[in-house]
C-alpha cells in the first residue's frame, strides 16, 4: 500500500541509519570511491546502438528557480562525470536556459529532512528509493514513459528495471549506475600463494570454505594477517534497498512479498546461511575479525581487498573498474566468477538485480525536465562518460553489447553473466528495508558471538520485522 504520513511520521518511519555489520565496520556502498578509467573508448563503443538523446522541452518553471538534483555519490566520482556532461551540446540543448545544480555527497538524512519539510529537491539518486515510493512523495512516471521516444521497458534488463517499480507504478528508470550486482571477486595471487588453482573458482559454499581455510593466515601472535573470505564484508554487509540480497540470490528464495506484505526470513535457507557463514567467522574468531577491520584503511568499503589482506569478496560489476583506478597491480590479478551456492544448488548461475534510478519528488517545480534529464542519462553520451570516468555501466542492453569486456580485468565475467544467469535474485520492495538493514547485522552478529542459535536468529529477525511493519502501518 501507499501510505501518506505527517512530517514527524515520515522522519520516524523512513529515517535511514547507515546499515553495516559491526564486524566489517565498512562504509555503505553509496560512498565507495570509484576508479578513473584510463582505457580509451573502443571502436565498437563509438558506434553503440543506444537510443537517441531526448529533444529539449520548455523548462517546467522559471529558469530563475534552480532545478536541484541530489545524489549520494561524491564529487570525485559522479561529480566528475556530471562536470563533463554539462559541457556537451546534448545537455545544453536539453536544459535550455534552465539553471540546474547537481548536489553530490548528500546524506540520506538530508534528503529525508528536505522532503518531510516540504522543500524536496527536484530529483535524487543513490538513495533508499523504497522509503519514498512507499510514502507517496514521488511522481509516478508511467505517463512520461508511455510518451517517450527514448525509454522503453524492453530496452533494459528486467531485474534492473524492477528497481523503479512499486505496486504497479513506475517511479524511475535505470540510470547512471545500474548493471549486475553480484559476483565472487578474488585475488588470483593470494589464491595461488595458498596452493589453490584460481582458474577453478568455488562453485559452492563448501568449496569457498576450502579456499577460506587455505588462504587465511595469522602472525606469530595469533593476529589475522590475510582472510580468505568474510561473509559480512562488501555486499554481504546487510540487506540493501537497491540490490538483491546476496543470501536470497544464492539460496534461491524471496524474503518479502510486496503484494501480501509477508516476510520469509524464518526458513531453512536463512538458517543454513547463518550456520554456513558462522563457519567462516569462527575460523578467524570474532574479536580477531573486529581487530582486523579496525586497522586504518581496512575498515572502509573495499579497504581490506584493496590492501590485499582479503582474498575474495561478493561484489558487483563496478569492482573491476574501481580496482583498476585504485591499484593497477591489484587489477592485474583481479578476476571474478559466480557467487557460491549451496551444494544442493550446484550448477546454478545466480545473478542479482539492482542498481540506481532517478526519482522525482512531488512538490518540486521541474518534474517534466527532471524526467527528461533522467531518461537522457540512459543514452550513449552519458553512458560513455560514466564508463570512461568511473567504470559504471547502464542497464540498457544495446549499450552493454558494445562494451569491450577487456577494458578491465574481471569485467568479462559480469558482461557474460547477465546473458548466462539461470537464476535472478530480485530487488524486493519492502517499505521498512532501512530498518531491516540495521537490525539484520545486529541479530547476525549476536548469533556469531554465540548469544543465540541460527534458528533463534532467523525467528527473531522474522518477529522484529513483522512488528515494525505493523507499527509503521504497512502490514495487511
DRENDO-1510 file (C-alpha; in Angstrom, 1 decimal, always signed):
<recs>
REC; n; res; u; v; w
REC; 1; UNK; +0.0; +0.0; +0.0 .
REC; 2; UNK; +1.0; +3.6; -0.4 .
REC; 3; UNK; +0.9; +5.5; +2.9 .
REC; 4; UNK; +0.6; +9.2; +3.5 .
REC; 5; UNK; +2.5; +10.4; +6.6 .
REC; 6; UNK; +2.9; +13.6; +8.6 .
REC; 7; UNK; +6.4; +15.2; +8.7 .
REC; 8; UNK; +7.0; +13.6; +12.1 .
REC; 9; UNK; +5.8; +10.2; +11.0 .
REC; 10; UNK; +7.8; +10.3; +7.8 .
REC; 11; UNK; +11.1; +11.1; +9.6 .
REC; 12; UNK; +10.4; +8.4; +12.2 .
REC; 13; UNK; +9.4; +5.8; +9.7 .
REC; 14; UNK; +11.9; +6.5; +6.9 .
REC; 15; UNK; +15.0; +7.8; +8.7 .
REC; 16; UNK; +17.9; +5.8; +7.4 .
REC; 17; UNK; +20.7; +4.6; +9.7 .
REC; 18; UNK; +23.7; +3.5; +7.6 .
REC; 19; UNK; +23.5; -0.2; +7.9 .
REC; 20; UNK; +26.6; -2.3; +8.2 .
REC; 21; UNK; +27.9; -5.2; +10.2 .
REC; 22; UNK; +29.9; -4.3; +13.3 .
REC; 23; UNK; +32.3; -6.9; +12.2 .
REC; 24; UNK; +33.2; -5.2; +9.0 .
REC; 25; UNK; +32.7; -1.6; +10.1 .
REC; 26; UNK; +32.6; -0.7; +6.4 .
REC; 27; UNK; +31.2; +2.4; +4.9 .
REC; 28; UNK; +27.9; +2.0; +2.9 .
REC; 29; UNK; +28.2; +1.2; -0.8 .
REC; 30; UNK; +26.9; +4.6; -1.7 .
REC; 31; UNK; +30.2; +6.2; -0.7 .
REC; 32; UNK; +32.5; +3.8; -2.4 .
REC; 33; UNK; +35.4; +5.5; -4.2 .
REC; 34; UNK; +35.3; +4.5; -7.9 .
REC; 35; UNK; +38.1; +4.3; -10.4 .
REC; 36; UNK; +39.1; +6.8; -13.1 .
REC; 37; UNK; +39.3; +4.7; -16.3 .
REC; 38; UNK; +42.3; +5.2; -18.5 .
REC; 39; UNK; +41.4; +2.8; -21.2 .
REC; 40; UNK; +40.4; +4.6; -24.4 .
REC; 41; UNK; +37.0; +4.0; -25.9 .
REC; 42; UNK; +36.9; +1.2; -28.4 .
REC; 43; UNK; +35.6; +1.4; -31.9 .
REC; 44; UNK; +32.6; -0.7; -31.0 .
REC; 45; UNK; +31.8; +1.6; -28.2 .
REC; 46; UNK; +31.8; +4.6; -30.6 .
REC; 47; UNK; +29.0; +3.0; -32.6 .
REC; 48; UNK; +26.9; +1.9; -29.7 .
REC; 49; UNK; +23.3; +1.2; -30.8 .
REC; 50; UNK; +21.6; +3.2; -28.0 .
REC; 51; UNK; +18.6; +5.3; -28.1 .
REC; 52; UNK; +18.8; +8.9; -29.4 .
REC; 53; UNK; +19.2; +11.8; -26.9 .
REC; 54; UNK; +15.9; +13.4; -25.9 .
REC; 55; UNK; +14.9; +16.6; -27.5 .
REC; 56; UNK; +14.7; +19.8; -25.4 .
REC; 57; UNK; +11.4; +20.7; -23.7 .
REC; 58; UNK; +10.4; +24.0; -22.2 .
REC; 59; UNK; +11.6; +24.1; -18.6 .
REC; 60; UNK; +8.8; +23.4; -16.1 .
REC; 61; UNK; +9.1; +26.6; -14.1 .
REC; 62; UNK; +11.1; +29.7; -14.1 .
REC; 63; UNK; +14.7; +29.5; -15.2 .
REC; 64; UNK; +15.5; +31.6; -12.1 .
REC; 65; UNK; +14.4; +28.7; -9.9 .
REC; 66; UNK; +17.2; +26.2; -10.0 .
REC; 67; UNK; +16.5; +22.6; -10.7 .
REC; 68; UNK; +18.2; +20.6; -7.9 .
REC; 69; UNK; +19.4; +17.1; -8.5 .
REC; 70; UNK; +20.8; +15.5; -5.4 .
REC; 71; UNK; +23.0; +12.3; -5.4 .
REC; 72; UNK; +24.8; +10.5; -2.6 .
REC; 73; UNK; +27.8; +9.8; -4.8 .
REC; 74; UNK; +30.7; +12.1; -4.0 .
REC; 75; UNK; +32.2; +14.8; -6.2 .
REC; 76; UNK; +35.2; +12.6; -7.0 .
REC; 77; UNK; +33.0; +10.0; -8.7 .
REC; 78; UNK; +29.7; +11.1; -10.2 .
REC; 79; UNK; +30.5; +14.8; -9.7 .
REC; 80; UNK; +33.4; +14.4; -12.2 .
REC; 81; UNK; +31.0; +12.7; -14.7 .
REC; 82; UNK; +28.5; +15.5; -14.3 .
REC; 83; UNK; +31.1; +18.2; -14.9 .
REC; 84; UNK; +31.9; +16.6; -18.2 .
REC; 85; UNK; +28.2; +16.0; -19.2 .
REC; 86; UNK; +27.2; +19.7; -18.6 .
REC; 87; UNK; +29.7; +20.8; -21.3 .
REC; 88; UNK; +28.1; +18.7; -24.0 .
REC; 89; UNK; +25.8; +20.1; -26.7 .
REC; 90; UNK; +23.2; +17.5; -25.9 .
REC; 91; UNK; +22.9; +18.7; -22.3 .
REC; 92; UNK; +22.8; +22.3; -23.2 .
REC; 93; UNK; +20.1; +21.7; -25.8 .
REC; 94; UNK; +18.1; +19.6; -23.3 .
REC; 95; UNK; +18.0; +22.1; -20.4 .
REC; 96; UNK; +17.9; +25.3; -22.5 .
REC; 97; UNK; +18.2; +28.3; -20.1 .
REC; 98; UNK; +17.2; +26.4; -17.0 .
REC; 99; UNK; +19.6; +26.5; -14.1 .
REC; 100; UNK; +20.5; +23.1; -12.9 .
REC; 101; UNK; +22.6; +22.2; -9.9 .
REC; 102; UNK; +24.0; +18.8; -9.1 .
REC; 103; UNK; +24.5; +18.4; -5.3 .
REC; 104; UNK; +26.9; +15.4; -4.8 .
REC; 105; UNK; +27.6; +13.7; -1.5 .
REC; 106; UNK; +24.2; +14.2; +0.1 .
REC; 107; UNK; +23.2; +12.1; +3.1 .
REC; 108; UNK; +20.0; +10.1; +3.4 .
REC; 109; UNK; +19.0; +12.2; +6.4 .
REC; 110; UNK; +19.4; +15.5; +4.4 .
REC; 111; UNK; +17.1; +14.2; +1.7 .
REC; 112; UNK; +14.5; +12.9; +4.2 .
REC; 113; UNK; +14.5; +16.2; +6.1 .
REC; 114; UNK; +14.0; +18.2; +2.9 .
REC; 115; UNK; +11.2; +16.0; +1.7 .
REC; 116; UNK; +9.5; +15.9; +5.1 .
REC; 117; UNK; +9.9; +19.7; +5.4 .
REC; 118; UNK; +8.1; +20.4; +2.1 .
REC; 119; UNK; +11.3; +21.5; +0.3 .
REC; 120; UNK; +12.4; +18.5; -1.7 .
REC; 121; UNK; +15.0; +18.5; -4.5 .
REC; 122; UNK; +13.6; +18.0; -8.0 .
REC; 123; UNK; +15.3; +14.6; -8.2 .
REC; 124; UNK; +17.6; +12.3; -6.4 .
REC; 125; UNK; +19.7; +9.2; -7.0 .
REC; 126; UNK; +21.7; +6.7; -4.9 .
REC; 127; UNK; +19.2; +7.0; -2.0 .
REC; 128; UNK; +16.9; +4.4; -0.4 .
REC; 129; UNK; +14.2; +4.7; -3.1 .
REC; 130; UNK; +11.6; +2.5; -1.4 .
REC; 131; UNK; +11.3; +4.8; +1.5 .
REC; 132; UNK; +9.9; +7.4; -0.8 .
REC; 133; UNK; +7.9; +5.2; -3.1 .
REC; 134; UNK; +6.0; +3.7; -0.2 .
REC; 135; UNK; +5.3; +7.1; +1.4 .
REC; 136; UNK; +3.6; +8.7; -1.6 .
REC; 137; UNK; +6.1; +11.6; -2.1 .
REC; 138; UNK; +7.2; +10.7; -5.6 .
REC; 139; UNK; +5.9; +11.4; -9.1 .
REC; 140; UNK; +4.9; +8.2; -11.0 .
REC; 141; UNK; +6.5; +8.4; -14.4 .
REC; 142; UNK; +4.3; +5.9; -16.3 .
REC; 143; UNK; +2.8; +8.6; -18.5 .
REC; 144; UNK; +6.2; +10.0; -19.3 .
REC; 145; UNK; +7.4; +6.6; -20.3 .
REC; 146; UNK; +4.4; +5.9; -22.5 .
REC; 147; UNK; +5.1; +9.2; -24.4 .
REC; 148; UNK; +8.9; +8.7; -24.5 .
REC; 149; UNK; +10.9; +8.1; -27.7 .
REC; 150; UNK; +14.0; +7.4; -25.6 .
REC; 151; UNK; +12.9; +5.0; -22.8 .
REC; 152; UNK; +11.1; +1.7; -23.3 .
REC; 153; UNK; +11.0; -1.1; -20.8 .
REC; 154; UNK; +12.1; -3.7; -23.4 .
REC; 155; UNK; +15.4; -1.8; -23.8 .
REC; 156; UNK; +16.5; -2.6; -20.3 .
REC; 157; UNK; +17.4; -5.6; -18.2 .
REC; 158; UNK; +14.2; -6.7; -16.4 .
REC; 159; UNK; +15.9; -7.1; -13.0 .
REC; 160; UNK; +17.3; -3.6; -13.2 .
REC; 161; UNK; +14.0; -2.0; -14.5 .
REC; 162; UNK; +12.2; -3.6; -11.5 .
REC; 163; UNK; +14.2; -1.3; -9.1 .
REC; 164; UNK; +12.0; +1.6; -10.1 .
REC; 165; UNK; +8.6; -0.1; -9.7 .
REC; 166; UNK; +6.3; -0.3; -6.7 .
REC; 167; UNK; +2.8; -1.7; -6.5 .
REC; 168; UNK; +2.2; -1.5; -10.2 .
REC; 169; UNK; +3.6; +2.0; -10.8 .
REC; 170; UNK; +7.0; +3.1; -12.1 .
REC; 171; UNK; +8.9; +5.8; -10.2 .
REC; 172; UNK; +12.2; +5.8; -12.0 .
REC; 173; UNK; +14.2; +4.3; -14.9 .
REC; 174; UNK; +17.6; +2.6; -14.5 .
REC; 175; UNK; +20.1; +5.4; -14.8 .
REC; 176; UNK; +23.7; +6.4; -14.0 .
REC; 177; UNK; +25.0; +3.1; -12.4 .
REC; 178; UNK; +22.7; +0.1; -12.7 .
REC; 179; UNK; +24.3; -3.1; -14.0 .
REC; 180; UNK; +24.6; -6.5; -12.3 .
REC; 181; UNK; +25.1; -6.6; -8.6 .
REC; 182; UNK; +26.7; -9.9; -7.6 .
REC; 183; UNK; +29.9; -11.9; -8.3 .
REC; 184; UNK; +32.7; -13.6; -6.4 .
REC; 185; UNK; +35.7; -11.3; -7.0 .
REC; 186; UNK; +39.0; -12.7; -6.0 .
REC; 187; UNK; +42.8; -12.1; -5.9 .
REC; 188; UNK; +44.5; -14.7; -8.1 .
REC; 189; UNK; +47.9; -14.1; -6.5 .
REC; 190; UNK; +46.6; -14.8; -3.0 .
REC; 191; UNK; +44.8; -17.9; -4.3 .
REC; 192; UNK; +48.0; -19.2; -5.9 .
REC; 193; UNK; +50.1; -18.4; -2.9 .
REC; 194; UNK; +47.8; -20.7; -0.9 .
REC; 195; UNK; +48.4; -23.6; -3.3 .
REC; 196; UNK; +45.0; -23.3; -5.0 .
REC; 197; UNK; +44.0; -23.0; -8.6 .
REC; 198; UNK; +42.4; -19.6; -9.5 .
REC; 199; UNK; +41.2; -21.0; -12.8 .
REC; 200; UNK; +38.7; -23.2; -11.0 .
REC; 201; UNK; +36.8; -20.9; -8.6 .
REC; 202; UNK; +34.5; -22.2; -5.9 .
REC; 203; UNK; +31.0; -23.2; -7.0 .
REC; 204; UNK; +29.5; -24.0; -3.6 .
REC; 205; UNK; +29.9; -22.5; -0.1 .
REC; 206; UNK; +31.7; -25.7; +0.9 .
REC; 207; UNK; +34.2; -25.1; -1.9 .
REC; 208; UNK; +34.7; -21.5; -0.8 .
REC; 209; UNK; +35.3; -22.6; +2.8 .
REC; 210; UNK; +38.2; -24.8; +1.5 .
REC; 211; UNK; +39.7; -21.6; -0.1 .
REC; 212; UNK; +39.0; -19.6; +3.1 .
REC; 213; UNK; +40.7; -22.2; +5.3 .
REC; 214; UNK; +43.8; -22.5; +3.0 .
REC; 215; UNK; +44.2; -18.7; +2.4 .
REC; 216; UNK; +43.6; -17.3; +6.0 .
REC; 217; UNK; +46.9; -16.6; +7.7 .
REC; 218; UNK; +47.9; -15.5; +11.2 .
REC; 219; UNK; +51.0; -13.9; +12.6 .
REC; 220; UNK; +53.1; -15.3; +15.4 .
REC; 221; UNK; +51.0; -13.5; +17.9 .
REC; 222; UNK; +47.8; -15.1; +16.5 .
REC; 223; UNK; +46.5; -11.9; +14.8 .
REC; 224; UNK; +44.9; -12.5; +11.5 .
REC; 225; UNK; +47.0; -11.2; +8.5 .
REC; 226; UNK; +45.1; -12.5; +5.5 .
REC; 227; UNK; +41.4; -13.6; +5.3 .
REC; 228; UNK; +40.2; -15.9; +2.6 .
REC; 229; UNK; +36.6; -14.7; +2.7 .
REC; 230; UNK; +34.4; -12.6; +5.1 .
REC; 231; UNK; +30.7; -13.1; +4.7 .
REC; 232; UNK; +29.9; -9.8; +6.3 .
REC; 233; UNK; +32.0; -7.6; +4.0 .
REC; 234; UNK; +31.0; -5.8; +0.8 .
REC; 235; UNK; +27.6; -6.8; -0.5 .
REC; 236; UNK; +27.3; -9.2; +2.5 .
REC; 237; UNK; +27.2; -6.4; +5.0 .
REC; 238; UNK; +23.4; -6.2; +5.1 .
REC; 239; UNK; +20.2; -6.2; +3.1 .
REC; 240; UNK; +20.2; -3.3; +0.6 .
REC; 241; UNK; +17.2; -1.4; -0.8 .
REC; 242; UNK; +18.7; -1.1; -4.3 .
REC; 243; UNK; +20.1; -4.6; -4.7 .
REC; 244; UNK; +19.0; -8.2; -4.4 .
REC; 245; UNK; +20.1; -9.7; -1.1 .
REC; 246; UNK; +23.1; -12.0; -1.8 .
REC; 247; UNK; +21.7; -14.7; +0.6 .
REC; 248; UNK; +18.3; -14.9; -1.2 .
REC; 249; UNK; +20.0; -14.9; -4.5 .
REC; 250; UNK; +22.4; -17.8; -3.5 .
REC; 251; UNK; +19.8; -19.9; -1.8 .
REC; 252; UNK; +17.0; -19.1; -4.3 .
REC; 253; UNK; +14.1; -17.6; -2.4 .
REC; 254; UNK; +12.3; -14.3; -1.9 .
REC; 255; UNK; +12.4; -12.8; +1.6 .
REC; 256; UNK; +9.4; -10.5; +1.2 .
REC; 257; UNK; +6.1; -10.3; -0.9 .
REC; 258; UNK; +5.1; -6.7; -1.5 .
REC; 259; UNK; +1.6; -7.8; -2.5 .
REC; 260; UNK; +0.8; -9.7; +0.7 .
REC; 261; UNK; +3.3; -7.8; +2.9 .
REC; 262; UNK; +4.5; -11.2; +4.2 .
REC; 263; UNK; +8.1; -11.9; +5.3 .
REC; 264; UNK; +10.1; -15.1; +4.7 .
REC; 265; UNK; +13.1; -14.9; +7.0 .
REC; 266; UNK; +12.3; -17.8; +9.4 .
REC; 267; UNK; +13.1; -20.6; +6.9 .
REC; 268; UNK; +15.6; -23.4; +6.4 .
REC; 269; UNK; +17.5; -21.4; +3.8 .
REC; 270; UNK; +18.3; -18.5; +6.1 .
REC; 271; UNK; +19.2; -20.9; +8.9 .
REC; 272; UNK; +21.5; -22.7; +6.6 .
REC; 273; UNK; +23.1; -19.5; +5.5 .
REC; 274; UNK; +23.6; -18.3; +9.1 .
REC; 275; UNK; +25.3; -21.6; +10.1 .
REC; 276; UNK; +27.4; -21.7; +7.0 .
REC; 277; UNK; +28.6; -18.1; +7.3 .
REC; 278; UNK; +29.4; -18.7; +11.0 .
REC; 279; UNK; +31.9; -21.3; +10.0 .
REC; 280; UNK; +33.9; -18.6; +8.1 .
REC; 281; UNK; +33.7; -16.2; +11.1 .
REC; 282; UNK; +34.7; -18.9; +13.6 .
REC; 283; UNK; +37.8; -19.8; +11.7 .
REC; 284; UNK; +39.1; -16.3; +12.3 .
REC; 285; UNK; +37.4; -15.5; +15.6 .
REC; 286; UNK; +35.1; -12.6; +16.3 .
REC; 287; UNK; +37.5; -10.5; +18.2 .
REC; 288; UNK; +40.3; -11.0; +15.7 .
REC; 289; UNK; +38.0; -10.2; +12.9 .
REC; 290; UNK; +36.9; -7.0; +14.6 .
REC; 291; UNK; +40.6; -6.0; +15.2 .
REC; 292; UNK; +41.4; -6.8; +11.6 .
REC; 293; UNK; +38.8; -4.3; +10.4 .
REC; 294; UNK; +39.9; -1.7; +12.9 .
REC; 295; UNK; +43.2; -1.3; +11.1 .
REC; 296; UNK; +43.4; +2.0; +9.3 .
REC; 297; UNK; +42.1; +1.7; +5.8 .
REC; 298; UNK; +40.8; -1.8; +6.1 .
REC; 299; UNK; +37.5; -0.7; +7.6 .
REC; 300; UNK; +36.4; +1.4; +4.6 .
REC; 301; UNK; +34.4; +0.0; +1.7 .
REC; 302; UNK; +36.9; -2.2; -0.2 .
REC; 303; UNK; +39.8; -1.4; +2.1 .
REC; 304; UNK; +40.7; -5.0; +3.0 .
REC; 305; UNK; +40.5; -6.2; -0.5 .
REC; 306; UNK; +42.4; -3.2; -2.0 .
REC; 307; UNK; +45.2; -3.8; +0.5 .
REC; 308; UNK; +45.4; -7.5; -0.5 .
REC; 309; UNK; +44.6; -8.7; +3.0 .
REC; 310; UNK; +41.2; -10.1; +1.9 .
REC; 311; UNK; +41.4; -12.6; -0.9 .
REC; 312; UNK; +37.8; -12.8; -2.1 .
REC; 313; UNK; +34.5; -11.0; -1.7 .
REC; 314; UNK; +31.0; -10.8; -3.0 .
REC; 315; UNK; +30.5; -7.6; -5.0 .
REC; 316; UNK; +29.1; -6.2; -8.3 .
REC; 317; UNK; +30.3; -5.3; -11.8 .
REC; 318; UNK; +31.8; -1.9; -10.6 .
REC; 319; UNK; +34.7; -3.5; -8.9 .
REC; 320; UNK; +36.9; -4.2; -12.0 .
REC; 321; UNK; +36.9; -0.5; -12.9 .
REC; 322; UNK; +37.3; +0.7; -9.4 .
REC; 323; UNK; +40.2; -1.6; -8.7 .
REC; 324; UNK; +41.9; -0.6; -11.9 .
REC; 325; UNK; +41.9; +3.0; -10.8 .
REC; 326; UNK; +43.0; +2.3; -7.2 .
REC; 327; UNK; +45.8; -0.2; -7.9 .
REC; 328; UNK; +46.9; -1.3; -11.4 .
REC; 329; UNK; +49.0; -4.0; -9.7 .
REC; 330; UNK; +45.9; -5.5; -7.9 .
REC; 331; UNK; +43.9; -5.1; -11.1 .
REC; 332; UNK; +46.4; -7.4; -12.9 .
REC; 333; UNK; +45.5; -10.3; -10.5 .
REC; 334; UNK; +41.8; -9.4; -10.0 .
REC; 335; UNK; +39.1; -11.6; -11.5 .
REC; 336; UNK; +35.5; -12.7; -10.9 .
REC; 337; UNK; +33.1; -15.6; -11.1 .
REC; 338; UNK; +29.6; -16.7; -10.0 .
REC; 339; UNK; +28.7; -16.3; -6.3 .
REC; 340; UNK; +28.7; -19.6; -4.4 .
REC; 341; UNK; +25.5; -21.6; -3.9 .
REC; 342; UNK; +24.6; -24.4; -1.5 .
REC; 343; UNK; +25.7; -27.9; -2.6 .
REC; 344; UNK; +22.0; -28.7; -3.3 .
REC; 345; UNK; +22.0; -26.0; -6.0 .
REC; 346; UNK; +25.4; -26.7; -7.5 .
REC; 347; UNK; +25.4; -25.7; -11.2 .
REC; 348; UNK; +23.1; -22.7; -10.7 .
REC; 349; UNK; +24.4; -19.5; -12.2 .
REC; 350; UNK; +22.9; -16.9; -9.8 .
REC; 351; UNK; +23.0; -13.2; -10.5 .
REC; 352; UNK; +21.3; -10.3; -8.7 .
REC; 353; UNK; +19.2; -7.4; -9.9 .
REC; 354; UNK; +19.5; -3.9; -8.6 .
REC; 355; UNK; +21.2; -0.6; -9.4 .
REC; 356; UNK; +20.2; +3.0; -9.4 .
REC; 357; UNK; +17.3; +5.1; -10.7 .
REC; 358; UNK; +16.5; +8.8; -10.6 .
REC; 359; UNK; +13.4; +9.6; -8.5 .
REC; 360; UNK; +11.3; +12.8; -9.0 .
REC; 361; UNK; +9.6; +14.4; -6.0 .
REC; 362; UNK; +6.1; +15.7; -5.7 .
REC; 363; UNK; +6.0; +19.4; -4.8 .
REC; 364; UNK; +9.2; +20.2; -6.8 .
REC; 365; UNK; +9.0; +22.7; -9.6 .
REC; 366; UNK; +10.6; +20.9; -12.5 .
REC; 367; UNK; +9.1; +17.4; -12.8 .
REC; 368; UNK; +9.0; +17.2; -16.5 .
REC; 369; UNK; +12.5; +18.4; -17.1 .
REC; 370; UNK; +13.8; +16.2; -14.3 .
REC; 371; UNK; +12.3; +13.3; -16.1 .
REC; 372; UNK; +13.9; +14.4; -19.4 .
REC; 373; UNK; +17.3; +14.6; -17.7 .
REC; 374; UNK; +16.8; +11.1; -16.2 .
REC; 375; UNK; +16.0; +9.5; -19.5 .
REC; 376; UNK; +18.9; +11.3; -21.2 .
REC; 377; UNK; +21.2; +9.8; -18.6 .
REC; 378; UNK; +20.4; +6.3; -20.1 .
REC; 379; UNK; +21.6; +7.3; -23.6 .
REC; 380; UNK; +25.0; +6.9; -25.2 .
REC; 381; UNK; +26.8; +10.1; -24.4 .
REC; 382; UNK; +26.2; +9.9; -20.6 .
REC; 383; UNK; +26.9; +6.2; -20.6 .
REC; 384; UNK; +30.2; +6.7; -22.4 .
REC; 385; UNK; +31.2; +9.4; -19.9 .
REC; 386; UNK; +30.3; +7.3; -16.9 .
REC; 387; UNK; +32.1; +4.2; -18.1 .
REC; 388; UNK; +35.3; +6.1; -19.1 .
REC; 389; UNK; +35.4; +8.2; -15.9 .
REC; 390; UNK; +34.3; +5.9; -13.1 .
REC; 391; UNK; +33.7; +2.5; -14.8 .
REC; 392; UNK; +30.0; +2.5; -14.4 .
REC; 393; UNK; +27.6; +0.8; -16.8 .
REC; 394; UNK; +23.9; +1.1; -17.6 .
REC; 395; UNK; +21.1; -1.5; -17.8 .
REC; 396; UNK; +20.4; -0.7; -21.5 .
REC; 397; UNK; +21.2; -3.9; -23.3 .
REC; 398; UNK; +22.1; -2.3; -26.6 .
REC; 399; UNK; +24.9; -0.3; -24.9 .
REC; 400; UNK; +26.1; -3.3; -22.9 .
REC; 401; UNK; +26.6; -5.3; -26.1 .
REC; 402; UNK; +29.1; -2.7; -27.3 .
REC; 403; UNK; +31.3; -2.7; -24.2 .
REC; 404; UNK; +34.8; -4.2; -24.6 .
REC; 405; UNK; +35.0; -6.9; -21.9 .
REC; 406; UNK; +38.8; -6.5; -21.7 .
REC; 407; UNK; +38.6; -2.9; -20.6 .
REC; 408; UNK; +39.2; -4.0; -17.0 .
REC; 409; UNK; +40.3; -7.4; -15.9 .
REC; 410; UNK; +37.3; -9.3; -14.4 .
REC; 411; UNK; +34.7; -7.3; -16.3 .
REC; 412; UNK; +34.3; -10.1; -18.8 .
REC; 413; UNK; +32.6; -12.3; -16.2 .
REC; 414; UNK; +30.0; -9.6; -15.4 .
REC; 415; UNK; +29.2; -8.9; -19.0 .
REC; 416; UNK; +28.7; -12.6; -19.7 .
REC; 417; UNK; +26.7; -13.2; -16.5 .
REC; 418; UNK; +23.6; -11.2; -17.5 .
REC; 419; UNK; +23.2; -13.4; -20.5 .
REC; 420; UNK; +24.2; -16.7; -18.9 .
REC; 421; UNK; +22.5; -16.4; -15.5 .
REC; 422; UNK; +20.0; -19.2; -14.7 .
REC; 423; UNK; +18.6; -17.6; -11.6 .
REC; 424; UNK; +18.0; -13.9; -10.9 .
REC; 425; UNK; +17.7; -12.5; -7.4 .
REC; 426; UNK; +15.1; -9.8; -7.0 .
REC; 427; UNK; +15.3; -6.3; -5.5 .
REC; 428; UNK; +12.3; -6.6; -3.2 .
REC; 429; UNK; +10.2; -3.6; -2.3 .
REC; 430; UNK; +9.8; -3.6; +1.4 .
REC; 431; UNK; +8.9; -0.2; +2.9 .
REC; 432; UNK; +11.0; -0.9; +6.1 .
REC; 433; UNK; +14.1; -2.0; +4.3 .
REC; 434; UNK; +16.2; +0.7; +6.1 .
REC; 435; UNK; +15.0; -0.8; +9.5 .
REC; 436; UNK; +15.9; -4.3; +8.3 .
REC; 437; UNK; +19.3; -3.2; +7.0 .
REC; 438; UNK; +20.1; -2.0; +10.5 .
REC; 439; UNK; +18.7; -4.9; +12.7 .
REC; 440; UNK; +19.8; -7.8; +10.5 .
REC; 441; UNK; +23.6; -7.3; +11.0 .
REC; 442; UNK; +23.0; -7.0; +14.7 .
REC; 443; UNK; +21.0; -10.2; +15.0 .
REC; 444; UNK; +23.5; -12.0; +12.9 .
REC; 445; UNK; +26.4; -10.8; +15.0 .
REC; 446; UNK; +24.7; -11.9; +18.2 .
REC; 447; UNK; +24.5; -15.4; +16.6 .
REC; 448; UNK; +28.2; -15.3; +15.6 .
REC; 449; UNK; +29.1; -14.5; +19.2 .
REC; 450; UNK; +27.1; -17.4; +20.4 .
REC; 451; UNK; +24.4; -15.4; +22.1 .
REC; 452; UNK; +21.7; -17.2; +20.0 .
REC; 453; UNK; +21.5; -20.1; +17.6 .
REC; 454; UNK; +20.8; -19.7; +13.9 .
REC; 455; UNK; +17.3; -20.9; +14.4 .
REC; 456; UNK; +16.7; -18.3; +17.1 .
REC; 457; UNK; +18.3; -15.6; +15.0 .
REC; 458; UNK; +16.0; -16.4; +12.0 .
REC; 459; UNK; +12.9; -16.4; +14.2 .
REC; 460; UNK; +14.0; -13.2; +15.9 .
REC; 461; UNK; +14.5; -11.4; +12.6 .
REC; 462; UNK; +11.1; -12.6; +11.4 .
REC; 463; UNK; +9.4; -11.3; +14.6 .
REC; 464; UNK; +11.1; -8.0; +14.7 .
REC; 465; UNK; +10.4; -7.1; +11.1 .
REC; 466; UNK; +6.8; -8.2; +11.3 .
REC; 467; UNK; +6.3; -6.0; +14.3 .
REC; 468; UNK; +8.0; -3.0; +12.7 .
REC; 469; UNK; +5.9; -3.3; +9.5 .
REC; 470; UNK; +2.8; -3.4; +11.6 .
REC; 471; UNK; +3.9; -0.4; +13.8 .
REC; 472; UNK; +4.6; +1.7; +10.6 .
REC; 473; UNK; +1.2; +0.9; +9.2 .
REC; 474; UNK; +2.2; -1.1; +6.2 .
REC; 475; UNK; +1.1; -4.6; +7.2 .
REC; 476; UNK; -2.1; -6.0; +5.6 .
</recs>
